[in-house]
Amino acid sequence: MSCYEIEALRLGLMNVLGTEDDHARQHAEQELEGHMTGPIEALAGAETLAAIERHLDAALVDLEEEIAATPEDDPEYDYLRGRLVAVRDAERAVSRITMQGEDVLDGLGEAHDVLHEAFPVDE
């Protein structure tokens, strides 16, 4: 059993962050072998946080549908529900990263404005 959404998210985040950990990338790609379609493929290839959020949401929908179609007495049912919890937690983590990045941008904008107020440029 594998958590395709988490491995695809790891690949997407490596893209966004510019991470060059070949071992981690190869491991994730091996875990996803045969499952690189639809939202999982798009998530693994995402290059922006907005794309990650969009594709992760689509992957969650697919996972929820898979759970809904799985009988509760199926041996894989509990694992699927656990996977859903882990992916929802990852979704919140990505949201926090996005919000923190936006806060950094806002802070830089404010610092820029203060600098220009303290040292006006004559035009």
DRENDO-1510 file (C-alpha; in Angstrom, 1 decimal, always signed):
<recs>
REC; n; res; u; v; w
REC; 1; MET; +0.0; +0.0; +0.0 .
REC; 2; SER; +1.2; +3.5; -0.8 .
REC; 3; CYS; +0.0; +7.0; -0.2 .
REC; 4; TYR; +0.1; +8.2; -3.7 .
REC; 5; GLU; -1.2; +11.7; -2.8 .
REC; 6; ILE; +1.6; +12.3; -0.3 .
REC; 7; GLU; +4.3; +11.1; -2.6 .
REC; 8; ALA; +2.9; +13.2; -5.5 .
REC; 9; LEU; +2.8; +16.2; -3.1 .
REC; 10; ARG; +6.4; +15.6; -2.1 .
REC; 11; LEU; +7.4; +15.7; -5.8 .
REC; 12; GLY; +5.4; +18.9; -6.4 .
REC; 13; LEU; +6.9; +20.6; -3.4 .
REC; 14; MET; +10.4; +19.6; -4.5 .
REC; 15; ASN; +9.6; +21.3; -7.8 .
REC; 16; VAL; +8.3; +24.5; -6.2 .
REC; 17; LEU; +11.2; +24.6; -3.7 .
REC; 18; GLY; +13.9; +23.7; -6.2 .
REC; 19; THR; +14.9; +20.7; -4.1 .
REC; 20; GLU; +17.5; +18.6; -5.8 .
REC; 21; ASP; +17.4; +15.5; -3.6 .
REC; 22; ASP; +17.7; +12.8; -6.3 .
REC; 23; HIS; +17.2; +10.0; -3.8 .
REC; 24; ALA; +14.0; +11.4; -2.4 .
REC; 25; ARG; +12.7; +12.1; -5.9 .
REC; 26; GLN; +13.5; +8.6; -7.1 .
REC; 27; HIS; +11.9; +7.1; -4.1 .
REC; 28; ALA; +8.7; +9.1; -4.7 .
REC; 29; GLU; +8.7; +8.2; -8.4 .
REC; 30; GLN; +9.0; +4.5; -7.6 .
REC; 31; GLU; +6.1; +4.7; -5.1 .
REC; 32; LEU; +4.0; +6.3; -7.9 .
REC; 33; GLU; +4.9; +3.9; -10.6 .
REC; 34; GLY; +1.8; +2.9; -12.5 .
REC; 35; HIS; -0.3; +5.6; -10.7 .
REC; 36; MET; +0.9; +8.8; -12.5 .
REC; 37; THR; -2.5; +9.7; -14.0 .
REC; 38; GLY; -5.0; +12.4; -13.4 .
REC; 39; PRO; -4.6; +14.6; -10.3 .
REC; 40; ILE; -1.7; +12.5; -9.0 .
REC; 41; GLU; +0.3; +13.1; -12.2 .
REC; 42; ALA; -0.6; +16.8; -12.1 .
REC; 43; LEU; +0.3; +17.2; -8.5 .
REC; 44; ALA; +3.7; +15.5; -9.0 .
REC; 45; GLY; +4.4; +17.9; -11.8 .
REC; 46; ALA; +3.1; +21.1; -10.1 .
REC; 47; GLU; +5.4; +24.1; -10.3 .
REC; 48; THR; +3.5; +26.6; -8.1 .
REC; 49; LEU; +1.8; +26.4; -4.7 .
REC; 50; ALA; -1.5; +27.4; -6.4 .
REC; 51; ALA; -1.2; +24.4; -8.7 .
REC; 52; ILE; -0.3; +22.1; -5.8 .
REC; 53; GLU; -3.4; +23.3; -3.9 .
REC; 54; ARG; -5.6; +22.8; -6.9 .
REC; 55; HIS; -4.3; +19.3; -7.8 .
REC; 56; LEU; -4.2; +18.2; -4.2 .
REC; 57; ASP; -7.9; +19.1; -3.8 .
REC; 58; ALA; -8.7; +17.1; -6.9 .
REC; 59; ALA; -6.7; +14.1; -5.6 .
REC; 60; LEU; -8.7; +14.4; -2.3 .
REC; 61; VAL; -12.0; +14.2; -4.2 .
REC; 62; ASP; -10.8; +11.1; -6.0 .
REC; 63; LEU; -9.7; +9.5; -2.7 .
REC; 64; GLU; -13.0; +10.4; -1.0 .
REC; 65; GLU; -14.8; +8.7; -3.9 .
REC; 66; GLU; -12.6; +5.6; -3.6 .
REC; 67; ILE; -13.5; +5.4; +0.1 .
REC; 68; ALA; -17.2; +5.8; -0.6 .
REC; 69; ALA; -17.0; +2.9; -3.0 .
REC; 70; THR; -15.1; +0.6; -0.6 .
REC; 71; PRO; -17.1; -1.6; +1.7 .
REC; 72; GLU; -16.4; -1.0; +5.3 .
REC; 73; ASP; -15.5; -4.7; +5.8 .
REC; 74; ASP; -12.8; -4.5; +3.1 .
REC; 75; PRO; -9.3; -5.0; +4.6 .
REC; 76; GLU; -8.1; -1.8; +2.9 .
REC; 77; TYR; -11.0; +0.4; +4.2 .
REC; 78; ASP; -9.2; +1.5; +7.4 .
REC; 79; TYR; -6.0; +2.2; +5.5 .
REC; 80; LEU; -7.9; +4.4; +3.0 .
REC; 81; ARG; -9.5; +6.4; +5.8 .
REC; 82; GLY; -6.1; +6.9; +7.4 .
REC; 83; ARG; -4.7; +8.0; +4.1 .
REC; 84; LEU; -7.5; +10.5; +3.9 .
REC; 85; VAL; -6.6; +12.0; +7.3 .
REC; 86; ALA; -3.0; +12.2; +6.3 .
REC; 87; VAL; -3.8; +13.9; +3.0 .
REC; 88; ARG; -6.2; +16.4; +4.6 .
REC; 89; ASP; -3.4; +17.2; +7.1 .
REC; 90; ALA; -1.0; +17.7; +4.2 .
REC; 91; GLU; -3.6; +20.0; +2.6 .
REC; 92; ARG; -3.6; +22.2; +5.7 .
REC; 93; ALA; +0.2; +22.3; +5.8 .
REC; 94; VAL; +0.3; +23.5; +2.1 .
REC; 95; SER; -2.2; +26.1; +3.0 .
REC; 96; ARG; +0.0; +27.3; +5.9 .
REC; 97; ILE; +3.0; +27.5; +3.5 .
REC; 98; THR; +1.0; +29.6; +1.1 .
REC; 99; MET; -0.2; +31.9; +3.8 .
REC; 100; GLN; +3.3; +32.3; +5.3 .
REC; 101; GLY; +4.7; +33.1; +1.8 .
REC; 102; GLU; +2.0; +35.7; +1.3 .
REC; 103; ASP; +2.8; +37.2; +4.8 .
REC; 104; VAL; +6.5; +37.4; +3.7 .
REC; 105; LEU; +5.5; +39.2; +0.5 .
REC; 106; ASP; +3.3; +41.7; +2.5 .
REC; 107; GLY; +6.1; +42.3; +4.9 .
REC; 108; LEU; +8.5; +43.0; +2.1 .
REC; 109; GLY; +6.1; +45.5; +0.6 .
REC; 110; GLU; +5.7; +47.3; +3.9 .
REC; 111; ALA; +9.5; +47.4; +4.4 .
REC; 112; HIS; +9.8; +48.9; +0.9 .
REC; 113; ASP; +7.2; +51.5; +1.6 .
REC; 114; VAL; +8.8; +52.5; +4.9 .
REC; 115; LEU; +12.2; +52.8; +3.2 .
REC; 116; HIS; +10.8; +55.1; +0.6 .
REC; 117; GLU; +9.0; +57.2; +3.3 .
REC; 118; ALA; +12.2; +57.5; +5.3 .
REC; 119; PHE; +14.3; +58.2; +2.2 .
REC; 120; PRO; +12.1; +59.8; -0.5 .
REC; 121; VAL; +13.4; +59.8; -4.0 .
REC; 122; ASP; +13.4; +63.2; -5.8 .
REC; 123; GLU; +11.9; +62.9; -9.2 .
</recs>
